[in-house]
Amino acid sequence: MDTSSAHRFAIIDLGSNTARLVVMQAIPGYAYRLVDQVREVVRLRQGMTDEGMSEPAMARGFSSLRLFKRFCDSTAADTILPIATSAVREAANGPVFVDRVAREIGISLQVLDGEREAYYDAIGALNEVPMKEGIVVDIGGGSVQVSDICEGSFHAGASVTLGALALTERFVKNDPATDDEIKGMATEIRRQLDSVTWLREKRGDMLVGLGGTIRNLARIESERVHHPLGTLHGFTLSRDSIEESIQLFRELPLQDRQGIPGLNSDRADIILPGAMVLVAIMDRLDVDSVAISENGVREGVFFERFWQHLSEPVIPDVRRFSVLNLARNYDYEEQHANHVRFLAGRLFEQLTSLHGYGLPERELLDAAALLHDLGRIVGYNSHHRHSQTLVEYNGLPGFSPRESAIIALLTRYHRKGNPDISDYELLLERDDEILLTRLAAILRVAECLERGRNADIDDVIATWSDNVLRMTLISDEYPAVELWQAERNAAQLMEDAFTRSVRFDSFAPPLEWPEGEQRPSHGLPLDQ
């Protein structure tokens, strides 16, 4: 992405439990990336009474906002988008707090009502998780937002005061919580969820979860199962895992809960009520899992600006854009990548009767073709390994962990090496090693045929018999470099993938070779 033309958006989210600042560098409608983030525990709701937020809580809020404002000024943020949620909107002294922040710090907080917060949650989630019908739930510190998604759009939102900190403040006085305290929370959770009358009408629909509580529950499970990817994009949190975590939260004292892998230590004292709320919502929907969204209310606020030219700030094809966004962020060579994609697609189509794959596998190959050279931004040497790392740790919104792993591995093996799935066995299926080998072979051939980065190969024609697979290159001039590269670097993998001897040749006549100098072999002559 051309940083000289990029715009820096700073989104400040003053929540009931934490204050967060995220900085997005973006060319609206084209590409964006997270470039910085700051998180501070403020506990604004702690000690809140009918008179409003306590003085210590407001002091923590002022301190964090002042820090965030200085950060934005020092890093030259072009646009600051500050929001406040549950604690500020519900506190009697919320308006006084907002006025003082504007006067003393220079930040004009937009206090979101419950439905607007649910809307931004939904916008954030829909730009990461493809969904037509379902529910988005955000379990925050003070409140829980539930969004109804119909036909891929936000339909309705509701907010209830069931945040993890709010429930802890009301009900939990002991460590760990007693059975009576847990029963009290369960009763209150049921009572408030009953007010969301349309929730049961969504039984069986997809559930997407976001917010600190749910992400921490997902990270606990990812640590528990040794999830091999460096991101929660596409991660699915199971009910069994949540209930296993709840049992730990009920049994362990705070000091031990703080040591649970995947759990932020500053959330260990409030995580139990949040987990109970999630299970209660899953019960009403009759679902056994929740899809995780890394995006949330902050990203929703950002996407309202990023996609402002659309009728609704949601990209219609999340998967396609996530690949392009990653490619653009690492300055991919668009012409080269697209020609590799074209040649790989031509081979995939022509070899369909041999490999038996369809559109889902073709999409993985297309993605890998666009991303295969990303690692060159790190360094040419081992750039295939760097490409794998960039895909693995950035993640690909819209793709499942299995699909992301296959794409990452395809970028790893586009250049050399024999495909190996051992690092991703947890995610992959029984026949995925065969799939990986075949797609990697096709991608490697396509890369070799575009070795000169000049699109000299117009097309490739694949024909085969029981014993021989022949690939004939279509070009205006004899493709000596491409034939040499394909025979040297791709032929063996194609033979392994399709169990046939591989031959490369060309319709263009061979070049004249200096007398006495040995001509390199480039496959069988056309008349054989």
N, C-alpha and C positions, 0 to 999 in steps of 0.2 A: 504494500500500500504506500502511495506517495504521501509521506508524512507532511510535506510542505503544504499540501492542500487539505489536510485532515483537520477536523474540528474536535476539540477536547470538551467533552461533557462530564461534569462532576455531579453525581447524584448523591445527595445527603438524605439518609433515612434515619430519623430520630424515633426509635421504637420504644416500647415499654421496658424491654430488658437491655437491648444493645443499641448503640448508635453506629451506623456504618456510612462510610464514604467509598464510592466506587468511581473510578475515572475511566471513561471510554474514549478511545481515539477513533474517530469515524469519518468516513465520507458518506453522508446520508444516502441511503438507497444502494450503496455499492459494497462497502465492507466496514467492519468495526472490530475492535479488539479491546479487551480489558487490559489496561496498562498499569493500574495501581488500585489498591484498596486499603482501607484502614478500618479497624473494628475496635470499639471501646464499650465496655460494660458500664451502663449508666443506671440501670435499675430505677427508672423514673417512677414506676408504679410502687416501689417499695415505700411503705409507710403512708400511702395515700389515704386520705380521709374524706369526709363530706366537704371539707373546706378546700380540698385539692391536693396537689403534689406537695410533699414536704420540702422544707428549705434545703436539707442535704441533697435530696434527689435533684432538685432544680439546679443546685450548684454543680452537680456532676454533669447535668445536661449542658449548662453554660460552658463549662470547661471543655467538653468535647466539641461543641459547636465552634468555639473560639479557635481551638486547634485545627478543626476542619477548614475554617475560613482562611487561616494563615497558610495551610497546606495548599488550598486552591489558588491563593494569590501567588505563592512561591513557585508553583508548577504551571502557572499561566493557563488556568482553565478558561476556556472561552465562554462557556455557559454553565451556570450553577443552578441545579434543579433540586431545591430542598423540600422535603416532605416530613410531616409528623403524623403519627398514627394514634393508636388506642389511648395511651396514657394522657396525651395532651388534649385529645378531643373530648375525653370523658371527665377531665379534671375541672373543678369549678374555677380554679385559677389559671386554666389553660390560656384564655385570651390575654391575661396579664403577662404570662410567660412569653407568648408569641410577640407581643408588643415590645417587651424588653429585649428580646433577641434581635428584633429588627433595629431597634434604636441603638443598642450598645455594640452589636457584632456586625450588623449590616447584612443579615440573612433574613429574607422574607419567607418564613415557613408556610407552606401550603398544608393546612390541616385536612387530611382526607377523612371523609365520613366512611362508614363501614362498607357501603356499597361501592364507593369509588376505589377503596383499597382492594376490594374483591375484584373489581374490573382490572386494575393494574396487575394483580396476581395472575389473572387469566391471560392477559396480553403477554406477560413474561413467559408463562408456561406454553402457550400456543405457538410461540416462536421457537420452542425447543422440542416439544413433544407433539407429533402429529396426532390429532384427536378430532373426531367428528361429534361424538356424543359422550358426555361424561361429567365428572365433577373435579374441580380443582380445590384443594384444601390447603390453607396456610395456617399453621399453628404458631402463633407468635408468643410474645411474652405476656401481653395484656388481653388479646382477643384472638378469635379464630374466624377466619374468612372462608366462606364456602361459595364457590362460583358454579353456576349451572351453565354447561356448554351445550349448545344445540347447533347442529349443522356447521360445526367448526367455528362458531362465534359465541361471544359472551352473551348470555341470555338474561341472567338474574344473579344477584349476589346478596348474601346475608352475612351479618357479623354477630357473633355471640361472645360474651365475656368469659371465655374458657381458656384463656392463654395460660401457658405453663407457670409463669410467675404469679398471675392473678389467683389461680387455684392454690398454689403453694402458700401464698400470703393468707388466704382465707382458711385453709383447712389443715395445713401440715405444721405441727408444733414439735414433733418428735423426730429423732433420727435413729433408724429409718422410720418411715411413716407407720403408724399403727393400723391394725385392721379396721378400727372404727373410723379413722381418718380417711382411709381408702374407700370405705363404704359411703362416707359423706361426700367425697368427690364424685364417686360413681353416680350417686343420686342427683347431684347438681348437673353433671354432664348430661344425663338422660333428660332432665327437666328442660335445660336450655336447648338441646338439640330437637326436642319436641316442637319448639317454636319455628323451626325450619320445616314447614309442612310439606314442601315439595321434595325433600331429600329422599323419602322412601319411594317416590315415584321413579327414581333413577336406579332402582335395584338392578344389579348386574352390569351396569355401565362402567366404563373405565374410570379409575380413580388416579389422579395425579397429585402428588404431594410436594410441598415446598416449605421453606422457612427453616429456621435453625434447629428446631426440635426434630423435624422429620429428617433433615440432612444428617444430623448427628446419629439418629437411629440407623440410617443407611450406612454411615461410615462404620458404625459398630459391626453391622453385618458384613460389610466388605472386608474388615479386618478379620472377622471370625472365619470367613471362607477363603481368605487370601486372594481376594479379587485382584487379577493381574494388571488391570488398567489404572492409570493415574487420574481418573476422573469418574464422576458419578453420572455423566451423560448416559442415558439409556438404562441406568441401573434399576432393577426391580426389587423392592423391599417386600419380603414375605411376612405374612401374619405370624407364622411360627417363630420367625426371628424376633419380631416385636414382643411376642409373649415370653420368649426366652430372656430378652432384655428386661422386661418388666419384672420378672422373677428376681433377677439380679438386683434391680433397683430397690425391691422390697426387702431383700435380705441383707444387703451390704450397707454398712455405715458410710457416711459421706467421704471419709478419707479413702476408703477402698473403691467407692464409685468413681472417684476422680482418677483412678488408675485404669479404668476400663479402656482398652485400646479403641480408638476411634471417637471417644467422647471428649469434648472440650471440658476441661476441669472446671471452668467457671459456669458450666451449665449442669453440673452433676447434681446440684441441690434442687433443681426444678424440672428435671427431665421426666420423672415418673408421671406427673399429671398429664403432661403433653402426650406421652405414649398411650395413656388410658383414653384420652380423647380420640386419638387416631384409631384405636381398636373399636371404639364405640361407633365411629363413623363407618368403618368397614363392616361392622355388624349390620347397620341400617342399609348399606348398599349390597350386602351379601357378596362381598368380594374377599379374596384371600391374598391379594397383593396390591401394592401401590407403586406406580411408576414415579421415579424421582425426577424433578426438574431442578437443575442448578439455577435457573432463572427464577426471579420472584418479582416483588413489587418494584424494586429499584430498576430492574431491567425493563419492566413494563413501562415505567415513566420514561426511560431512555427510548424504547421502541416507538413511543408516541411521536417522538421527534425524528427518529431514524427513518420510519416508514410514513412520514407525514404526507407523502404524495399519494398514498393508497387510501381507498375509501375506509378501510379498517387497518390499523397498524399491525397486521399479521401477514407474514410471507406465505403465499399459497402452497409452496413446495419447500418445506423445512429441510428435507434431506438434500435436495439439489443446492439450495443456498448455503447450507453448512459446509459443503465441499468447496464451493466457489469462494466463500468467505475465508476459509483456511488457506486456500491457494493464493488469494489476493493478499492476505496478510504477510505471506512469506515471499512475495514478489515472484511468483511463478512465471516461467517463460510461456506466455499464453499460446503463441503460435506453435511452438514445439509440443507442448502438452496436448493441445487439441489435435495435432496431426498424429501423435502417438495414439491418442484415443480413437481417432478415425481408423487407423490401420489395425489396432487391436479389435475394434468392433467388427471390421470386415472379416478378420480371421475367425472371430467368435461365431459370426453368423454362418460362415461357410462350413465350419466344423461342427455345427449343431448336431448332426446325425451321429457324430463320433462321441461328443461329450454329453449330449442329452440335457443341457441346461437351458434355462429360459431367461425371462426378463429380470428376476431378482439377482441372478448371478451376473448378468450383463451390467446391472447397475453398480455392483461392487467393482467390476473390472473398469468401468468408466471412471469411477471415483479414484481408483488407484492410478489410472493413467494421468489424471489431472494433478495428482499429488506426488507422483513418484520421485520427482527431483527437488522437492522442497528442501531437503537436507543440504543442497548446495549453498544455501544462505549461511550455513554453519561452516562448511568447508567442503571442497571437492572430494578429498580423501574420505572414504567411508560415508559418502553422502547418502547411500542407500540406507545405512543404519540410522543416520540422523533423521531421514525422512520417517522411518518407522517410529522413532522417539517422538517427533513432533506430532504425528497423528495420534499416538498413544496418549500423550499427556495433555494435548489440547482437547481431544475428544471430538466426536462428530455428532452434534445434536440431530435427533431424528433417527439415528441408527442404533440398533441394539448393540450391546457389548460384543456379541459374537460377530456381527457384521463389521464393527469397528476393528476388531482384532484381525479379521481376514484382510481388510483394506490395509491395515498397518503392515501385515506380513507380505502382502503383494508389493508394497513399496520397498520393503526390505529385500525381496528377491527379484526385483526387476532387473538387477545388474549381474549378479553372480550368486553362487551358492546353491545348495540343495535345500528346498523348503523343509522347515522343521517347525512343528506346532507345539513342541514340548512346553514352552513357556505359557501357552494359552489353553492347555488341555481342559482346564476348568470351564472354559466358555464354549469350546468347539464341540461339534457333533462327530459321530463316528466316521462319516465319509468326507469330512472337511479336509483331511490331508490330501486326498485325491483331487478334490475341488481346487485347493490351493496350488497344487502342482500344475494342473492344467491351465488355470488362469495365469499363473506366474510365467509359464512357458509362452503363452500367447503374448503377454505383456512384454516379455523380454525380447521376443522376435520383433514386435512393433518398435521397441526402443532401438534395437540394432538397425532397423530399416530407416530410422530417422536420426541416425548417428551424426550426420553432418548438420543437423538443425536447419535444413534448408528445404524440406518438403520435396526432395527430388523424386521420391517414390510416390507416384500418383495412386497406385493401388497394388494389391497383392491378390493372386488367385491361388486357391488351395485345391488340389486334387489328390486323390489317393487310391491305392489298391490295398490288398490284404497285407502287403509287406512294405510299401513305400508311401510316404507322405511328401508330396512335392509342393513347394511354394514358389510361384513364378512372379517376379517383380515387374511391375509396369512402370517404365520411366522413359524419358526422352533420350537419355544417354546411358551407356553401360554403367551400372551401379557397382563399381568395383569395391568401394569402401563398404557399402552396405552388405554386399555378399560376403566379403571377408569377415565383417563383424558378426553376421548371423551364423555363419558356419563355425566361427571360433567360439562364440559365447552363448548361442541359443540352441544349436542343433541337438546337443546331448539332452538338454532338459525337455525339448519337444519329443525326442525319442522315448524318454522315460514316461512322459505324460500320455502319449498316444500309441505306444508299443509298435512303432513302425520306424524303419530307416527314413531319415529326413534328407531331402535334397532341396537346394535352393538354386534357382536359375533365373534368367532374364530374357525377355523378348528382344531387348536391344542387343546389337552385335557387340562382341567383345572388343576391347580396346586393342590397338596395335601395341605389341610388347617389344622392347629393344632386343635386337638379335643377340642370342647367347645368354639372355637372362631368363631364369625359370619363371613361367607364369603361375601364379597361385591357382589352386583348384577351387572352382566355385560350383560344385555339384555336377550332376549329370547333364550332358548335352541334351538339347530339346528333342532330338530325334530318338532318344533311347526310351 
